[in-house]
Structure formats: structure tokens, C-alpha cells
């Protein structure tokens, strides 16, 4: 009887121990638009492909770099959507809102397009340094604009942005990543406008 009571007490104690809630973060960069005078792409349609990335960006886990070559994961923070999918959708919306093209469609669309934009997310991560007293994020993305008919490259460029975090934690990293991504989206539209001249 005593053994059964001890087991029941241990079971109840184990069930009452709760882990801290996991904070969920989303990518929602400000999409700043500039007026572009280029009109060469106004008659062209563009399909934006899903971004290529490392497997870590296809997960909701939030990675960070603490030392050289040492990648870790936040245990109490995660993404609402995987960065790969979120960035693909945000890039599509930013280009669509720019009005540079006649039509901008997703890679999921069956609509044929004149041009195809490939994106490769090379870096999208928070770094900690000086014994975790300082932190910054780095976002690096390479874009390749292709002719959809023959898959020949028309133009390609790499965009790189570093932003210091205001706080040395996951939340500070998310805010800085949104800021960095906002800058890259602006540069992307400027680049596309230049290609269309």
C-alpha cells in the first residue's frame, strides 16, 4: 500500500512540474517602397521561386552562433513559421508591392511567367560575442534573375546586411533580423529596377 502511495505522489509531483512557455517570434519586416521610373519590366511577368537555404532555416528552431563554428539553438524561443517560408512570402509581397512588373506570382502558381527570380538565403542568424555581452545579426541573400524560357541568367547580385541588437537575447535578435531583412528588401527592389533599365 505504501509503495502504491509513493508512486502516486511521485506521479502527481511530476505532472505538476511545468516547463516555462516557449516564446514564439515572427518575421514581419517593414516593407519600404520607393517610386521607380523604370518601365522596361512593366510589360513582363515575374515568378518568385521558393528561397533556397540550409536545413536549419527550414525549421522553427532559432539558431545562433556563440563561438566560431559553434551553432546552437535557443531552448525557450522559436519561430512561428520557418524562416525559409516566411522570407519567400515576404520577398514575393515586397516585389509585388513595388509595382515594377506587370504581374508577380508565387512558385506555387501554375501561371507562366517571362522571368524567374531565384533567391538563396546564405546567412540569417544572430551572433554573440565578448562573452555574450554583445550581439549582432547578419543576413546575406543572393538573387538570380532568369529568363523563364531558356533559364539563362539575366543578372545576379548578393546583398549583405549586419545589424547590432539592442538587447542580448532572442527577442533582440528577432528585432534586428527584421530590420536587416527590411534593408535587403529595399535593396532588392532597387536592384530589380536597375536591371529593368
Residue pairs with C-beta under 8 A, 6 or more apart in sequence:
20 76
21 76
22 76
22 77
22 78
23 76
23 77
23 78
23 170
23 171
24 77
24 78
24 79
24 80
25 62
25 77
25 78
25 79
25 80
25 170
25 171
25 174
26 79
26 80
26 81
26 86
27 79
27 81
27 83
27 86
27 87
27 90
27 174
27 177
27 178
27 181
28 178
29 90
29 178
29 179
29 181
29 182
29 185
30 178
30 182
31 90
31 93
31 94
31 97
31 182
31 185
32 182
32 185
32 186
33 97
33 98
33 189
34 186
34 189
34 190
36 98
36 99
36 100
36 189
36 190
36 193
38 100
38 193
38 194
38 196
38 197
39 196
40 196
40 197
41 100
41 101
41 102
41 115
41 192
41 195
41 196
42 100
42 101
42 102
43 102
44 101
44 102
44 114
44 115
45 101
45 102
45 103
45 104
45 105
45 111
45 112
45 113
45 114
45 115
46 95
46 101
46 103
46 104
46 105
46 113
46 114
46 115
46 116
46 117
47 104
47 105
47 106
47 107
47 109
47 111
47 113
47 115
47 116
47 117
47 148
48 88
48 91
48 92
48 95
48 104
48 105
48 106
48 107
48 117
48 119
49 88
49 107
49 116
49 117
49 118
49 119
50 84
50 85
50 88
50 107
51 84
51 87
51 88
51 91
51 119
51 120
51 121
51 141
52 118
52 119
52 120
52 121
53 83
53 84
53 87
53 120
53 121
53 124
54 121
56 63
56 71
57 82
57 83
57 84
57 87
57 121
57 124
58 82
58 84
59 82
60 78
60 79
60 80
60 81
60 82
61 73
61 74
61 78
61 79
62 73
62 74
62 77
62 78
62 79
62 126
62 170
62 173
63 71
63 72
63 73
63 74
63 125
64 71
64 72
64 73
64 74
64 125
64 126
64 127
64 128
64 170
64 173
65 71
65 72
65 125
65 126
65 127
65 128
66 72
66 128
66 132
71 125
74 170
76 170
77 170
77 171
79 86
83 121
83 124
84 121
87 119
87 121
87 124
87 141
87 181
88 107
88 119
89 106
90 181
90 185
91 117
91 119
91 185
91 188
92 104
92 106
94 185
94 188
94 189
95 101
95 104
95 117
95 188
95 189
95 192
96 104
98 189
98 192
98 193
100 189
100 192
100 193
100 196
101 115
103 111
103 113
105 111
105 113
112 148
113 148
114 147
114 148
114 149
115 145
115 146
115 147
115 148
115 154
116 145
116 146
116 147
116 148
116 151
117 143
117 144
117 145
117 146
118 143
118 144
118 146
119 141
119 142
119 143
119 144
120 141
120 142
120 143
120 144
121 139
121 140
121 141
122 140
122 141
122 142
122 158
123 138
123 139
123 140
123 160
124 138
124 139
124 140
124 177
125 137
125 138
126 135
126 136
126 137
126 165
126 170
126 173
126 176
126 177
127 135
127 136
127 137
127 138
128 134
128 135
128 168
129 135
129 136
132 168
133 168
134 164
134 168
135 164
135 165
135 167
135 168
135 169
135 172
135 173
135 176
136 162
136 163
136 164
136 165
136 176
137 162
137 163
137 165
137 173
137 176
137 177
137 180
138 160
138 161
138 162
138 180
139 159
139 160
139 161
139 177
139 180
139 181
139 184
140 158
140 159
140 160
140 161
141 158
141 159
141 184
141 188
142 156
142 157
142 158
142 159
143 156
143 157
143 158
143 159
143 188
143 191
144 153
144 155
144 156
145 153
145 154
145 155
145 156
145 192
145 195
146 152
146 153
146 154
147 154
154 195
155 191
155 195
157 191
159 184
159 187
159 188
159 191
161 180
161 183
161 184
162 180
163 176
163 177
163 179
163 180
163 183
164 176
165 172
165 173
165 175
165 176
166 172
166 175
166 176
